[in-house]
């Protein structure tokens, strides 16, 4: 078995370092080359994503809108018409507004209503959701 001299070890180390350096330079070269290609040709998804965005934009665009019988065109006219229509709906008292007079709601019994007014403690707080689910039928 032959012994490796110090000179041979030094040569091996230099060769290994030089190889690492060349490998790093090659990696950098290919990284730059792929970036250059990407910039020149673009990402394959870019065209698809732009088509989808433009498609959604066209689909969500209102060219004309009829409000209360009036045909409105143009973005500003449509915005103003919608704003005025909702303002009119919400500011006038109309006969068709829903009423809650005939609706039946669940209510607490007098005994439970008194318990609601009592101060509560930490133990009561943690048992409260269980009480609500069991007694008021939420589960």
Buried (B, 14 or more C-beta within 10 A) or exposed (E): EEEEEEEEEEEEEEEEEEEEEEEEEEEEEEEEEEEEEEEEEEEEEEEEEEEEEEEEEEEEEEEEBEBEEEEBEEEEBBEEBBEEBEEEEEEEEEEEEEEEEEEEEEEEEEEEEEEEEEEEEEEEEEEEEEEEEEEEEEE
